Amino acid sequence: MDLSTVTRLKSCLIAGTGAVSVLLLASAAIAAPQLVLVNAKVFTADPARPYAQGVAIEDGRILAVDSDEKIRALIGPNTRIVDVGGRLVTPGLTEAHVHLGNELPTPPVAMPNLPFPGPTAEQALAAVEHAAKTRTDWICAYVGPLVARDQRNWRRALDIVAPNTPVYLKGFWGHTTITNSEGLRRLGIDESISDPLGGWWGRDENGRLDGRAYEAAETITARIRPLTPEYLATAFGAAQQRYARWGVTSIHLMNNDKSLEVTLAGLALAKPAQKWTVYSWGAWQTPPERIPDAWAVVDIAAKQALGKVRVEGPKWMLDGTPIEQNSFQRKGYGNRPDWHGRSNFTDAQLREILKLALERPTQLALHVVGDAETDRMLKMMEQLAPASVWRTKRVRIEHGDGIQPETAAKVAEFGFVVIQNPTHLTMPMPGESPASDHMLLKSFLAAGIPLALGSDGGPKEQNPFLNLMLATLHPAEPTEALSREAALTAYTAGGAYAEGREQRKGRIAPGFAADIAVLSQDVLTIPPPQLPATTSLLTLVDGEVIFEDPALASTK
């Protein structure tokens, strides 16, 4: 954009749209920008102009992106000038999928060999037995796939080693919950309990509870230690401070195991620095008896969201994961060839979820991992509405592991956006379906599928630059690796697109929100092993500094 255009339009930027008004304030006095970044390598994530040397910011928005010379020409007597010393400047990163605030109710008992393969059943039982000698409160621990896949009656086994102490074992990835008789008693769960919407209780050959809770039934955590706004404020506040040091300016929170009400109250107490989009849970602590109730909760919560916080969803968990072997796969699992996993919802329930998504304005998010579950979802969507209608809804597919090359074209046609999690590439999971060996990245972009990246971290955040490294290496399938530019675009513009805000943020372009990070390293050129050490030296949200390294040069 040349200087004459900037001068005519700079006072006409429409807040919240990213567009420029056609009405000019002809006689208005033009103020200089409040902040400029110069001597930079600016990666804009804007195809119209991928790179520049400087950025001018005024009233929380990008005023101009241009050469050093032209940006310096805009400087006024009160402009703050930041010389970034040739460093890489990018749009603020979007953490497009994270779970925060859900720690175990009591400090976890140490277990060996986490995360993979985790303790054996015998090791886990021995650790619980040792803890039961001194504890009367809940014995909690994280476990791995060896325990999750062990088909023994865990209630009976835990009762032997901890007959009077409540036990709560949790898969470190979620999707596995195990307790004993005393735990069930303290939770008020007896044999008469019904399966919740989107989940089920494990039972033995006689129909008695066997200690396992699956999917929506796993929200029993919230009954052990109900989360408070004060607790969440502390967790959210600490997370956003660490995210600011990584240059993350937007966070998509997957709101599992807690109500929207308590989450919004926690965020209000935390005083959000970043922009938060909270994706509500389709079924949680006390699952609704009716599927429409999930949208009613969103309607109420959306009116309570203020400032930098938005509410979207609901998000529905259509199946599990390959780790505990409950994602619904076309082929049987290698060590259990007759077991394909299962869906969390009946056909009638899934149809109702999808029909309501077509009728309601909020964005639908679907956890769908297995290729067979992806097939079922696509078939039902096709029956309910043409692709052109689904494109207007911009459905989020969380994880996308079940999208195989032969279904990618259909996903693109329906206009879905895929949120992929590169840390899943580090999970060695022998014994599952061959389909789970594939996690597409490059093929999504080749098929025209919009891509965003998130860590799937929880209960704490994860380093986005570790995920960037994994996305650009793809250790399991290097042909699916992303280029550095594509991965960084997915973490910036892709994240904005995933929440329907691509005209407001995610790029460094005139009129867009001044959500910006000045990085300590050039993540586009440094050797891959160095990527996780990257930090932000200056992080801006709407032009306001939320983190600044004192070493960064500034002349004013």
C-alpha positions as CSV (number, residue, x, y, z in Angstrom):
1,M,0.0,0.0,0.0
2,D,1.6,3.3,-1.0
3,L,1.7,6.3,1.3
4,S,-1.0,8.3,-0.4
5,T,-3.4,5.5,0.1
6,V,-2.4,5.2,3.7
7,T,-2.9,8.9,4.3
8,R,-6.4,8.8,2.7
9,L,-7.6,5.6,4.5
10,K,-5.8,5.4,7.8
11,S,-8.6,7.1,9.8
12,C,-11.3,5.0,8.0
13,L,-10.5,1.5,9.2
14,I,-13.6,-0.2,10.5
15,A,-13.0,-1.8,13.8
16,G,-13.8,-5.5,13.9
17,T,-14.1,-6.1,10.1
18,G,-10.6,-5.7,8.7
19,A,-12.2,-3.9,5.8
20,V,-11.6,-0.2,4.8
21,S,-14.5,2.2,4.5
22,V,-15.2,3.8,1.2
23,L,-16.2,6.9,3.0
24,L,-13.1,9.2,3.4
25,L,-12.8,11.7,6.2
26,A,-11.6,14.3,3.8
27,S,-10.5,17.1,6.1
28,A,-9.5,15.1,9.2
29,A,-6.1,15.6,10.6
30,I,-3.9,12.5,10.2
31,A,-2.0,11.3,13.2
32,A,1.3,9.4,13.0
33,P,1.2,5.7,13.9
34,Q,1.6,4.9,17.6
35,L,4.1,2.1,16.9
36,V,6.3,1.0,14.1
37,L,8.5,-2.1,13.7
38,V,11.4,-1.6,11.4
39,N,14.5,-3.4,10.2
40,A,12.5,-6.6,10.1
41,K,11.8,-9.7,8.1
42,V,8.0,-9.6,8.1
43,F,6.3,-12.9,7.3
44,T,2.7,-11.6,6.6
45,A,0.8,-14.9,5.9
46,D,-0.8,-12.8,3.3
47,P,-0.6,-14.3,-0.2
48,A,-0.9,-10.8,-1.8
49,R,2.4,-9.8,-0.1
50,P,4.2,-12.6,1.7
51,Y,7.1,-10.5,3.0
52,A,7.9,-6.9,3.9
53,Q,10.4,-5.0,6.0
54,G,8.3,-2.9,8.4
55,V,4.9,-2.5,10.0
56,A,3.1,0.5,11.2
57,I,0.4,0.2,13.9
58,E,-2.3,2.6,15.0
59,D,-5.4,2.1,17.2
60,G,-4.8,-1.6,17.5
61,R,-4.7,-2.3,13.8
62,I,-2.2,-2.6,11.1
63,L,-1.9,0.7,9.3
64,A,0.8,-0.2,6.7
65,V,3.1,-3.0,5.7
66,D,5.9,-1.9,3.5
67,S,9.6,-1.3,3.0
68,D,11.7,0.2,5.8
69,E,11.9,3.4,4.0
70,K,8.1,3.8,3.6
71,I,7.3,2.8,7.1
72,R,9.9,5.2,8.5
73,A,8.3,8.0,6.5
74,L,5.2,7.6,8.6
75,I,6.9,8.2,11.9
76,G,5.8,11.1,14.0
77,P,7.1,12.8,17.1
78,N,5.2,10.4,19.4
79,T,5.7,7.2,17.5
80,R,7.4,4.4,19.3
81,I,10.1,2.9,17.0
82,V,11.2,-0.7,17.6
83,D,14.2,-1.8,15.6
84,V,13.9,-5.6,15.6
85,G,17.4,-6.1,14.3
86,G,16.5,-8.1,11.2
87,R,14.5,-10.6,13.2
88,L,11.4,-12.5,11.9
89,V,8.1,-10.8,12.6
90,T,5.0,-12.9,12.2
91,P,1.3,-12.7,12.9
92,G,0.5,-13.8,16.4
93,L,0.2,-17.6,16.6
94,T,-3.1,-19.3,17.3
95,E,-3.2,-22.3,19.6
96,A,-6.1,-23.9,17.7
97,H,-6.8,-26.8,20.1
98,V,-5.8,-27.0,23.8
99,H,-7.3,-28.4,27.0
100,L,-6.5,-26.3,30.1
101,G,-7.3,-26.4,33.8
102,N,-8.0,-30.1,34.3
103,E,-5.4,-31.3,36.7
104,L,-5.9,-34.6,38.6
105,P,-7.9,-33.9,41.8
106,T,-4.9,-34.9,44.0
107,P,-1.2,-35.0,43.3
108,P,-0.5,-38.0,41.1
109,V,1.2,-41.2,42.3
110,A,4.4,-41.7,40.3
111,M,4.1,-44.4,37.6
112,P,6.9,-45.8,35.4
113,N,7.5,-45.5,31.7
114,L,5.1,-42.6,31.0
115,P,4.0,-41.5,28.5
116,F,4.7,-44.6,26.3
117,P,4.2,-47.5,27.0
118,G,3.3,-46.4,30.6
119,P,3.2,-48.8,33.5
120,T,2.1,-52.4,33.1
121,A,-1.1,-53.4,34.9
122,E,1.0,-55.1,37.6
123,Q,3.2,-52.0,38.1
124,A,0.1,-49.7,38.3
125,L,-1.5,-52.0,40.9
126,A,1.7,-52.2,43.0
127,A,1.9,-48.4,43.0
128,V,-1.7,-48.1,44.1
129,E,-1.2,-50.7,46.8
130,H,1.8,-48.8,48.2
131,A,-0.1,-45.5,48.2
132,A,-3.1,-47.0,49.9
133,K,-1.0,-47.8,53.0
134,T,-0.7,-44.1,53.9
135,R,-3.5,-42.3,52.0
136,T,-7.2,-42.0,52.9
137,D,-8.0,-39.4,50.2
138,W,-8.2,-40.1,46.5
139,I,-5.2,-42.0,45.0
140,C,-4.8,-40.5,41.5
141,A,-2.4,-41.4,38.8
142,Y,-1.8,-41.1,35.1
143,V,-1.5,-44.3,33.1
144,G,-0.5,-45.2,29.6
145,P,-1.8,-47.5,26.8
146,L,-0.7,-50.8,28.5
147,V,-3.2,-50.2,31.3
148,A,-5.8,-48.7,29.0
149,R,-5.8,-51.8,26.8
150,D,-5.7,-54.3,29.6
151,Q,-9.1,-56.0,29.6
152,R,-9.2,-57.2,33.2
153,N,-11.9,-56.3,35.6
154,W,-10.1,-53.2,37.0
155,R,-12.7,-52.5,39.7
156,R,-12.0,-56.0,41.2
157,A,-8.2,-55.7,40.8
158,L,-8.1,-52.3,42.5
159,D,-10.4,-53.4,45.3
160,I,-7.9,-56.0,46.3
161,V,-5.0,-53.5,46.6
162,A,-7.0,-50.5,47.9
163,P,-10.2,-51.8,49.5
164,N,-10.9,-48.7,51.6
165,T,-9.3,-45.9,49.6
166,P,-10.8,-44.3,46.4
167,V,-8.7,-44.7,43.3
168,Y,-8.8,-42.7,40.1
169,L,-6.6,-43.7,37.1
170,K,-6.5,-41.5,34.1
171,G,-5.0,-41.9,30.6
172,F,-2.5,-39.1,30.1
173,W,-4.3,-38.4,26.8
174,G,-7.8,-38.5,28.3
175,H,-10.1,-41.2,27.0
176,T,-9.4,-43.7,29.8
177,T,-10.8,-43.5,33.3
178,I,-10.7,-46.3,35.9
179,T,-11.9,-46.4,39.5
180,N,-12.6,-48.9,42.3
181,S,-15.6,-49.6,44.4
182,E,-14.8,-47.0,47.1
183,G,-14.3,-44.5,44.3
184,L,-17.7,-45.3,42.8
185,R,-19.3,-45.1,46.3
186,R,-17.8,-41.6,47.0
187,L,-19.0,-40.5,43.6
188,G,-22.5,-41.7,44.3
189,I,-22.4,-44.1,41.4
190,D,-24.2,-47.5,41.8
191,E,-25.3,-50.3,39.6
192,S,-28.5,-48.5,38.6
193,I,-26.7,-45.8,36.7
194,S,-27.6,-45.4,33.0
195,D,-25.2,-44.8,30.2
196,P,-24.8,-41.0,29.5
197,L,-25.3,-39.4,26.1
198,G,-22.0,-39.9,24.2
199,G,-20.5,-42.5,26.6
200,W,-21.0,-45.7,28.6
201,W,-20.0,-47.5,31.7
202,G,-17.9,-50.7,31.5
203,R,-19.7,-53.8,32.9
204,D,-18.7,-57.4,33.5
205,E,-20.3,-60.5,32.3
206,N,-23.0,-60.2,35.1
207,G,-23.8,-56.6,34.2
208,R,-22.0,-55.1,37.2
209,L,-19.8,-52.0,36.8
210,D,-16.2,-53.0,36.2
211,G,-14.6,-49.7,37.1
212,R,-14.2,-48.3,33.6
213,A,-15.9,-45.1,32.4
214,Y,-15.9,-44.4,28.7
215,E,-16.0,-41.1,26.9
216,A,-18.9,-38.9,28.3
217,A,-19.0,-41.1,31.4
218,E,-15.4,-40.0,32.1
219,T,-16.5,-36.6,33.3
220,I,-16.7,-38.1,36.8
221,T,-13.5,-36.1,37.5
222,A,-15.7,-33.0,38.0
223,R,-17.5,-34.8,40.8
224,I,-14.3,-35.5,42.7
225,R,-13.2,-31.9,43.0
226,P,-15.5,-29.4,41.4
227,L,-13.5,-26.7,39.6
228,T,-13.9,-23.1,40.9
229,P,-13.5,-19.8,38.9
230,E,-10.6,-19.0,41.2
231,Y,-8.8,-22.2,40.4
232,L,-9.3,-21.8,36.7
233,A,-8.3,-18.1,36.9
234,T,-4.9,-19.2,38.3
235,A,-4.5,-22.0,35.6
236,F,-5.6,-19.7,32.7
237,G,-3.5,-16.8,33.9
238,A,-0.4,-18.9,34.1
239,A,-1.0,-20.4,30.7
240,Q,-1.5,-17.1,28.9
241,Q,1.7,-15.8,30.4
242,R,3.6,-18.7,29.0
243,Y,1.8,-18.5,25.7
244,A,2.7,-14.8,25.5
245,R,6.4,-15.7,25.7
246,W,5.8,-17.9,22.6
247,G,4.0,-15.3,20.6
248,V,0.6,-16.9,20.9
249,T,-2.1,-14.3,20.6
250,S,-5.3,-16.4,20.2
251,I,-6.3,-19.6,22.1
252,H,-9.0,-22.1,21.2
253,L,-10.0,-23.7,24.5
254,M,-11.7,-27.1,24.3
255,N,-13.9,-26.9,27.4
256,N,-14.0,-30.5,28.6
257,D,-15.1,-31.5,32.1
258,K,-16.3,-28.1,33.2
259,S,-19.3,-25.9,32.6
260,L,-19.1,-22.8,30.4
261,E,-20.3,-20.8,33.3
262,V,-17.3,-21.6,35.5
263,T,-14.9,-21.3,32.6
264,L,-16.1,-17.8,31.7
265,A,-16.0,-16.7,35.3
266,G,-12.4,-18.0,35.5
267,L,-11.4,-16.2,32.4
268,A,-13.0,-13.0,33.7
269,L,-10.9,-13.2,36.9
270,A,-7.8,-14.0,34.9
271,K,-8.2,-10.8,32.8
272,P,-7.5,-12.3,29.4
273,A,-4.5,-10.9,27.5
274,Q,-5.0,-13.1,24.5
275,K,-8.1,-13.6,22.4
276,W,-9.9,-16.7,23.7
277,T,-12.5,-18.8,21.8
278,V,-14.1,-21.3,24.1
279,Y,-15.6,-24.4,22.4
280,S,-18.3,-25.8,24.6
281,W,-18.7,-29.5,25.3
282,G,-21.6,-31.4,23.8
283,A,-21.8,-33.7,26.8
284,W,-20.0,-33.2,30.1
285,Q,-20.4,-33.4,33.9
286,T,-24.1,-34.0,33.9
287,P,-24.8,-34.9,30.3
288,P,-28.0,-33.5,28.8
289,E,-30.9,-35.8,28.3
290,R,-31.6,-34.1,25.0
291,I,-29.1,-33.1,22.4
292,P,-30.7,-29.6,21.9
293,D,-29.7,-28.8,25.5
294,A,-26.1,-28.5,24.4
295,W,-26.9,-25.6,22.1
296,A,-29.1,-24.0,24.8
297,V,-26.1,-23.9,27.1
298,V,-24.1,-22.1,24.3
299,D,-26.8,-19.5,23.8
300,I,-26.8,-18.6,27.5
301,A,-23.0,-18.5,27.8
302,A,-22.5,-16.5,24.6
303,K,-24.4,-13.6,26.3
304,Q,-22.0,-13.7,29.2
305,A,-18.8,-13.6,27.2
306,L,-17.1,-10.2,27.2
307,G,-14.0,-8.5,25.8
308,K,-11.5,-10.9,24.3
309,V,-13.6,-14.0,25.0
310,R,-16.0,-15.7,22.5
311,V,-18.1,-18.9,22.8
312,E,-18.5,-21.4,20.0
313,G,-19.6,-25.0,19.7
314,P,-20.7,-27.3,20.9
315,K,-18.0,-29.8,20.3
316,W,-19.0,-33.5,20.1
317,M,-16.8,-36.5,20.6
318,L,-17.9,-38.9,17.9
319,D,-15.4,-41.7,18.8
320,G,-12.3,-42.3,21.0
321,T,-8.6,-42.6,20.0
322,P,-6.3,-45.4,18.8
323,I,-4.3,-45.3,22.0
324,E,-7.1,-47.0,24.1
325,Q,-8.4,-48.6,20.8
326,N,-11.8,-47.0,20.8
327,S,-11.6,-44.9,17.6
328,F,-13.9,-46.5,15.1
329,Q,-11.7,-48.0,12.4
330,R,-12.5,-49.8,9.1
331,K,-10.0,-52.6,9.9
332,G,-9.7,-54.4,13.2
333,Y,-6.9,-53.5,15.6
334,G,-3.8,-55.5,15.1
335,N,-3.8,-57.2,18.5
336,R,-7.6,-57.5,18.5
337,P,-8.5,-58.2,14.9
338,D,-12.2,-58.6,15.7
339,W,-12.4,-55.2,17.5
340,H,-12.9,-52.1,15.3
341,G,-13.5,-49.6,18.1
342,R,-17.0,-48.0,18.3
343,S,-19.0,-44.8,17.8
344,N,-20.1,-42.8,20.8
345,F,-23.5,-42.0,19.3
346,T,-26.2,-44.0,17.6
347,D,-27.1,-43.1,14.0
348,A,-30.2,-41.4,15.3
349,Q,-28.2,-39.3,17.7
350,L,-25.6,-38.3,15.2
351,R,-28.3,-37.3,12.7
352,E,-29.9,-35.1,15.3
353,I,-26.5,-33.5,16.1
354,L,-25.9,-32.7,12.5
355,K,-29.4,-31.4,11.8
356,L,-29.2,-29.0,14.7
357,A,-25.8,-27.8,13.5
358,L,-27.4,-26.9,10.2
359,E,-30.1,-24.9,11.9
360,R,-28.0,-23.1,14.5
361,P,-25.6,-20.1,14.0
362,T,-22.7,-21.3,16.2
363,Q,-19.8,-23.3,14.8
364,L,-19.9,-27.1,15.1
365,A,-16.7,-28.9,16.2
366,L,-16.4,-32.7,15.8
367,H,-13.7,-34.9,17.4
368,V,-13.6,-37.7,14.8
369,V,-10.5,-39.9,14.7
370,G,-11.3,-43.3,13.1
371,D,-11.6,-43.7,9.4
372,A,-14.8,-45.6,9.7
373,E,-16.3,-42.9,12.0
374,T,-15.2,-40.3,9.4
375,D,-17.0,-42.4,6.7
376,R,-20.1,-42.5,8.8
377,M,-20.1,-38.8,9.4
378,L,-19.6,-37.9,5.8
379,K,-22.3,-40.2,4.6
380,M,-24.9,-38.8,7.0
381,M,-23.9,-35.2,6.2
382,E,-24.4,-35.9,2.6
383,Q,-27.8,-37.2,3.3
384,L,-28.8,-34.1,5.3
385,A,-27.6,-31.3,3.0
386,P,-25.6,-30.6,-0.1
387,A,-22.0,-29.7,0.2
388,S,-22.8,-26.0,-0.7
389,V,-24.8,-25.7,2.5
390,W,-22.2,-27.4,4.7
391,R,-19.5,-25.0,3.3
392,T,-21.4,-22.1,4.9
393,K,-21.1,-23.8,8.3
394,R,-17.3,-24.2,8.3
395,V,-17.4,-27.3,10.5
396,R,-14.2,-28.0,12.5
397,I,-12.8,-31.5,12.3
398,E,-10.6,-31.8,15.4
399,H,-7.6,-34.1,14.8
400,G,-8.5,-35.3,11.3
401,D,-6.5,-38.5,11.7
402,G,-9.4,-40.5,10.1
403,I,-9.4,-38.5,6.9
404,Q,-7.6,-40.8,4.4
405,P,-6.5,-39.8,0.9
406,E,-9.6,-41.3,-0.6
407,T,-11.9,-39.1,1.6
408,A,-9.9,-35.9,1.4
409,A,-11.7,-34.6,-1.7
410,K,-15.1,-35.0,0.0
411,V,-13.8,-33.2,3.1
412,A,-12.6,-30.3,0.9
413,E,-15.9,-30.2,-1.0
414,F,-17.8,-29.8,2.2
415,G,-15.6,-26.9,3.3
416,F,-14.5,-28.4,6.6
417,V,-11.4,-27.0,8.3
418,V,-9.1,-29.5,9.9
419,I,-7.3,-28.8,13.2
420,Q,-4.3,-31.2,13.3
421,N,-2.0,-31.9,16.2
422,P,1.6,-32.6,15.3
423,T,2.5,-33.9,18.7
424,H,0.4,-37.0,17.8
425,L,3.2,-37.8,15.5
426,T,5.4,-38.7,18.5
427,M,3.0,-41.3,19.8
428,P,4.2,-44.8,19.1
429,M,1.1,-47.0,19.2
430,P,1.8,-50.6,18.1
431,G,-1.2,-52.8,17.6
432,E,-3.8,-50.5,16.2
433,S,-5.4,-50.4,12.8
434,P,-3.0,-49.6,9.8
435,A,-5.2,-46.5,9.1
436,S,-3.9,-44.8,12.3
437,D,-0.4,-44.9,10.8
438,H,-1.4,-42.1,8.5
439,M,-1.7,-38.5,9.6
440,L,-2.1,-36.2,6.6
441,L,-0.8,-32.7,6.5
442,K,0.6,-31.8,3.1
443,S,-2.1,-33.8,1.4
444,F,-4.8,-31.7,3.1
445,L,-3.4,-28.5,1.6
446,A,-3.0,-30.2,-1.8
447,A,-6.7,-31.2,-1.6
448,G,-7.7,-27.6,-0.8
449,I,-8.6,-28.4,2.9
450,P,-7.9,-25.4,5.2
451,L,-5.5,-26.4,7.9
452,A,-4.9,-25.1,11.4
453,L,-2.5,-26.4,14.0
454,G,-2.9,-26.9,17.8
455,S,-1.1,-28.8,20.4
456,D,-3.9,-30.9,22.0
457,G,-2.1,-30.0,25.1
458,G,-3.6,-30.5,28.6
459,P,-3.9,-29.9,31.4
460,K,-1.1,-27.4,30.6
461,E,-0.1,-25.7,27.3
462,Q,2.5,-27.0,24.9
463,N,5.3,-25.4,23.0
464,P,4.0,-24.3,19.5
465,F,7.5,-24.4,18.1
466,L,7.8,-28.1,19.0
467,N,4.6,-28.6,17.0
468,L,6.0,-26.5,14.2
469,M,9.1,-28.7,14.1
470,L,7.1,-31.9,14.0
471,A,4.8,-30.6,11.3
472,T,7.8,-29.8,9.1
473,L,9.5,-33.1,9.7
474,H,6.6,-35.6,10.0
475,P,8.9,-38.3,11.3
476,A,6.4,-41.2,10.5
477,E,5.7,-40.1,6.9
478,P,8.1,-37.4,5.6
479,T,6.2,-37.0,2.3
480,E,3.4,-35.5,4.4
481,A,5.7,-32.9,6.0
482,L,4.8,-29.2,5.6
483,S,7.1,-26.5,4.3
484,R,8.1,-24.0,7.0
485,E,5.9,-21.3,5.3
486,A,2.9,-23.6,5.2
487,A,3.3,-24.7,8.8
488,L,3.6,-21.1,10.0
489,T,0.6,-20.1,7.9
490,A,-1.4,-22.9,9.5
491,Y,-0.4,-21.6,12.9
492,T,-1.5,-18.0,12.1
493,A,-3.9,-17.4,9.2
494,G,-5.1,-21.0,9.5
495,G,-6.0,-20.6,13.1
496,A,-8.0,-17.4,12.3
497,Y,-9.8,-19.2,9.5
498,A,-10.7,-22.1,11.8
499,E,-12.7,-19.8,14.0
500,G,-14.2,-17.7,11.2
501,R,-12.1,-14.6,11.9
502,E,-9.8,-14.6,8.8
503,Q,-10.9,-11.1,7.8
504,R,-10.0,-9.7,11.2
505,K,-6.7,-11.4,12.3
506,G,-4.1,-14.0,11.4
507,R,-2.2,-11.9,8.8
508,I,-0.1,-8.8,8.8
509,A,-2.1,-6.7,6.4
510,P,-3.7,-3.2,6.5
511,G,-6.8,-3.2,8.5
512,F,-6.1,-6.4,10.4
513,A,-5.8,-6.6,14.1
514,A,-2.2,-5.9,15.2
515,D,-1.7,-9.3,16.7
516,I,2.1,-9.7,16.2
517,A,5.1,-11.6,17.4
518,V,8.8,-10.7,17.0
519,L,10.6,-14.1,17.2
520,S,14.0,-14.8,18.8
521,Q,14.9,-17.0,15.8
522,D,14.1,-17.2,12.1
523,V,11.9,-20.3,12.2
524,L,11.8,-20.3,8.4
525,T,15.5,-21.0,8.1
526,I,17.1,-22.4,11.3
527,P,17.9,-26.1,11.6
528,P,14.9,-28.2,12.7
529,P,16.3,-29.2,16.1
530,Q,16.6,-25.5,17.1
531,L,12.9,-24.7,16.5
532,P,11.6,-25.6,20.0
533,A,14.0,-23.1,21.6
534,T,12.2,-20.2,19.8
535,T,10.5,-17.5,22.0
536,S,8.9,-14.2,21.3
537,L,10.7,-11.0,22.2
538,L,7.7,-8.9,21.7
539,T,4.1,-10.0,21.6
540,L,1.2,-7.6,20.7
541,V,-2.5,-8.1,20.9
542,D,-4.5,-5.4,19.2
543,G,-1.3,-3.3,19.3
544,E,-0.9,-3.6,23.0
545,V,2.2,-5.2,24.5
546,I,1.4,-8.4,26.4
547,F,5.1,-9.5,26.6
548,E,8.4,-7.8,25.9
549,D,11.9,-8.9,26.4
550,P,14.0,-6.1,27.8
551,A,16.8,-6.8,25.4
552,L,14.7,-5.8,22.4
553,A,15.8,-2.4,21.0
554,S,13.5,0.5,21.1
555,T,14.4,4.1,20.3
556,K,11.2,5.5,21.9
